[in-house]
Amino acid sequence: RRAQQGKVEQQARELELLDRVRVAVANQLSLAEVMRVSVEAVADVFGYRLVSVYLLEEDVLVMQHQVGYSNVIERIPVSRGVMGRVARTSRPRLVTDTKNEEDFFEAVGGIVSEVAVPLISGGRVVGVFNLESTEVIFTEVDLKLMMALSEQIAIAVERARLYEDVSRNEKQLRLLTENMSDLICLHALDGTFTYVSPSS
């Protein structure tokens, strides 16, 4: 009975920690901030020491943010490494012994275990979230935590990209209307003007 209670308490603690990271990530609109906050929140809340996130650009994973690394691999082709395999297959990967993992290559020496999960948006991989350890052997618990978070991070990435696209389009439209010689007016259904170009 005590073991069961301990398991329930552990699950409650994990849910609380997951919620803290989700809230931190959900409050961001800038893509750079989503990347920074997701990595730093996972490191701070769960105590992981080597955490990184990469976004997929064509066939290359490009580093967005990391904590704990003295040497950083900025670009990883999807043909290489555990993260490359995750990006290619859309499947998460738990490596409990890097010495027996043919896809593994080191960013820093002494890494013994790795967890990599895909960030999936619209049915396609948009990036990879990665944990590595020089001391602790990761387990299914770590993998499940990161899989639970990856969906929220992917949603935040997509939202931030949409927000940045809308902001960029709005700036371009404003520049266009402000530099036209014609008068441009927008009005609401009740007839009130919501925008009048400066050329008036």
C-alpha positions in Angstrom: 0.0 0.0 0.0 2.9 2.4 0.8 4.5 1.7 -2.6 1.2 2.5 -4.3 0.9 5.7 -2.3 4.5 6.6 -3.3 3.7 6.0 -6.9 0.6 8.2 -6.8 2.6 11.0 -5.1 5.3 10.7 -7.8 2.7 10.9 -10.6 1.1 14.0 -8.9 4.6 15.6 -8.7 5.3 14.9 -12.3 2.0 16.4 -13.4 2.7 19.5 -11.3 6.1 19.9 -12.9 4.7 19.3 -16.4 2.1 22.0 -15.8 4.8 24.5 -14.7 6.7 24.0 -17.9 3.5 24.1 -20.1 2.5 27.4 -18.5 5.9 28.9 -19.0 6.0 27.9 -22.7 2.3 28.8 -23.4 2.9 32.4 -22.4 5.5 33.1 -25.2 4.7 34.5 -28.6 8.2 35.0 -30.0 9.8 31.9 -31.5 13.2 32.6 -29.9 11.5 33.0 -26.5 9.5 29.7 -27.0 12.9 28.0 -27.6 14.7 29.6 -24.7 11.9 29.2 -22.2 11.2 25.6 -23.1 14.8 24.5 -22.7 15.4 26.5 -19.5 12.1 25.5 -17.9 12.8 21.8 -18.6 16.3 22.2 -17.1 15.2 24.2 -14.1 12.0 22.3 -13.2 13.2 18.7 -13.8 16.9 19.2 -13.0 18.2 18.0 -16.4 21.8 19.3 -17.0 22.2 19.0 -20.8 19.1 20.2 -22.7 18.8 21.4 -26.3 16.2 22.1 -28.9 16.7 22.1 -32.7 14.3 23.2 -35.5 14.3 21.4 -38.8 15.3 23.5 -41.8 15.1 21.4 -44.9 17.3 18.4 -44.1 19.3 19.9 -41.3 18.5 20.3 -37.6 19.5 23.8 -36.5 20.3 24.6 -32.8 17.9 27.1 -31.3 18.8 27.1 -27.6 20.7 24.9 -25.1 21.8 24.7 -21.5 24.8 22.9 -20.0 27.0 22.4 -23.1 30.5 23.7 -23.4 30.7 22.6 -27.0 27.7 22.9 -29.2 26.9 21.3 -32.5 25.0 24.0 -34.3 23.8 22.0 -37.3 23.0 18.3 -37.5 22.1 16.7 -40.9 19.0 14.4 -40.5 21.3 11.6 -41.8 23.4 11.7 -38.6 23.0 11.0 -34.9 20.1 10.0 -32.6 18.4 13.3 -33.2 18.7 12.9 -37.0 17.1 9.5 -36.7 14.2 11.0 -34.6 13.7 13.7 -37.3 13.7 11.2 -40.1 11.4 8.6 -38.4 9.2 10.9 -36.3 9.7 8.5 -33.5 11.1 9.3 -30.0 14.3 7.6 -28.9 15.6 6.5 -25.5 19.3 5.6 -25.4 20.2 3.9 -22.1 23.8 3.2 -23.1 25.5 5.4 -25.7 28.3 3.0 -26.2 25.9 0.5 -27.7 24.1 3.1 -29.9 25.4 3.1 -33.5 23.7 6.5 -34.2 25.2 8.3 -31.2 27.9 11.0 -31.6 29.1 13.2 -28.8 28.8 17.0 -28.4 30.7 16.8 -25.1 32.7 13.9 -23.7 31.3 11.4 -21.2 27.7 11.3 -22.2 26.1 8.0 -21.1 22.4 8.4 -21.9 20.2 10.4 -24.3 16.5 11.1 -24.8 15.3 12.7 -28.1 11.7 13.4 -29.0 10.3 14.9 -32.2 8.4 18.2 -32.2 5.4 17.5 -34.6 3.1 20.1 -36.0 0.5 19.5 -38.8 1.6 15.9 -39.1 5.2 16.7 -39.8 8.4 17.0 -37.8 9.4 20.6 -37.2 12.2 20.0 -34.7 13.7 17.8 -32.0 14.0 18.3 -28.2 17.0 16.5 -26.6 18.3 15.5 -23.2 21.7 14.1 -22.5 23.4 12.9 -19.3 27.0 12.3 -18.2 25.8 10.7 -14.9 22.2 9.4 -14.8 20.8 6.7 -17.1 17.5 7.9 -18.5 14.4 5.7 -18.2 11.0 5.4 -19.7 9.8 8.0 -17.1 12.1 10.6 -18.7 11.0 9.6 -22.2 7.3 9.9 -21.2 7.8 13.3 -19.6 9.5 14.6 -22.7 6.9 13.1 -25.0 4.2 14.8 -22.9 5.9 18.1 -23.2 6.9 17.8 -26.9 3.3 18.3 -28.0 2.9 21.5 -26.0 6.3 22.8 -27.3 5.3 22.0 -30.9 2.0 23.9 -30.5 3.9 26.9 -29.0 6.4 26.8 -31.9 3.5 26.8 -34.5 1.7 29.6 -32.7 4.9 31.7 -32.5 5.5 31.2 -36.2 2.0 32.2 -37.1 2.3 35.3 -34.8 5.5 36.3 -36.5 4.0 35.8 -40.0 1.0 37.9 -39.1 3.3 40.6 -37.6 5.5 40.6 -40.7 2.5 40.8 -43.0 1.0 43.6 -40.9 4.2 45.7 -41.2 4.4 45.1 -44.9 0.7 46.2 -45.4 1.2 49.3 -43.2 4.3 50.3 -45.2 2.4 49.8 -48.4 -0.6 51.8 -47.4 1.4 54.6 -45.8 3.4 55.1 -49.0 0.5 55.0 -51.5 -0.8 58.2 -53.0 -4.3 56.9 -53.1 -6.6 57.3 -50.0 -7.3 54.0 -48.3 -10.1 53.7 -45.8 -11.3 50.7 -43.8 -14.6 50.9 -42.0 -16.6 48.7 -39.6 -20.1 47.4 -40.4 -21.6 50.3 -38.5 -19.9 52.7 -40.8 -17.2 54.0 -38.5 -13.7 54.3 -39.9 -11.2 51.9 -38.4 -8.3 53.0 -40.6 -7.5 56.0 -42.9 -4.2 56.1 -44.7 -1.9 59.1 -44.1 -2.2 60.2 -47.7 -5.5 61.9 -46.8 
